[in-house]
Amino acid sequence: MIIAGILFFVVMAIAAFVVFKLLKKAVKMAVRAVIVFLILFIGLAGGLAFWAFGGSGAPAKAPASKKTR
C-alpha cells in the first residue's frame, strides 16, 4: 500500500500543478496558492491514509492449531 500512497500523492501533485497553470491569468497569486495548498494537503492526507491503514500487504497467518490425542 506504500506504492498506492505515493502514487496518490503524485497524481494529486500533478493535478495541483495543472490547476496552478490553468488559473494563471484568471485569479490572483494568493488564491492560486491556497487552491494548490488544499490539493496538496488532500494528496498528502490520502497518501498517509493509504500508508497507515493499508497494512503490509501480506496476509496474516493463522495460528497453528494444537491437537490433543
C-alpha positions in Angstrom: 0.0 0.0 0.0 3.0 2.3 0.2 3.1 2.4 -3.6 -0.6 3.3 -3.7 0.0 6.2 -1.2 3.0 7.5 -3.2 1.0 7.2 -6.4 -2.0 9.0 -5.0 0.2 11.9 -3.8 2.0 12.1 -7.2 -1.4 12.2 -9.0 -2.6 15.0 -6.7 0.7 16.9 -7.1 0.3 16.8 -10.9 -3.3 17.9 -10.6 -2.2 20.8 -8.4 0.4 21.8 -11.0 -2.2 21.7 -13.8 -4.7 23.8 -11.8 -1.9 26.3 -11.0 -1.1 26.7 -14.7 -4.8 26.9 -15.7 -5.6 29.6 -13.2 -2.6 31.7 -14.1 -4.5 34.6 -15.7 -7.8 34.1 -14.1 -7.1 34.7 -10.4 -4.5 36.3 -8.2 -1.5 34.5 -6.9 -2.8 34.2 -3.3 -5.9 32.4 -4.4 -3.9 30.1 -6.6 -1.6 29.3 -3.8 -4.5 28.5 -1.5 -6.1 26.2 -4.1 -2.8 24.4 -4.7 -2.1 24.1 -1.0 -5.5 22.4 -0.5 -5.0 20.0 -3.3 -1.5 19.1 -2.0 -2.9 18.7 1.5 -5.6 16.3 0.3 -2.9 14.4 -1.6 -0.7 14.2 1.5 -3.6 13.1 3.7 -4.7 10.5 1.3 -1.2 9.1 0.8 -0.7 8.9 4.5 -4.1 7.2 4.9 -3.1 4.6 2.3 0.2 4.1 4.1 -1.2 3.9 7.6 -4.3 1.8 7.0 -3.1 -0.3 4.1 -1.2 -2.8 6.2 1.9 -4.7 5.0 0.1 -6.4 2.1 1.0 -9.8 3.3 -1.9 -11.9 4.6 -1.8 -12.8 8.3 -1.1 -16.4 9.1 -3.5 -18.2 11.3 -2.0 -19.7 14.4 -1.2 -23.3 14.3 -3.9 -25.4 16.0 -2.8 -27.7 18.8 -4.3 -31.1 18.5 -4.6 -33.3 21.7 -4.8 -37.0 21.5 
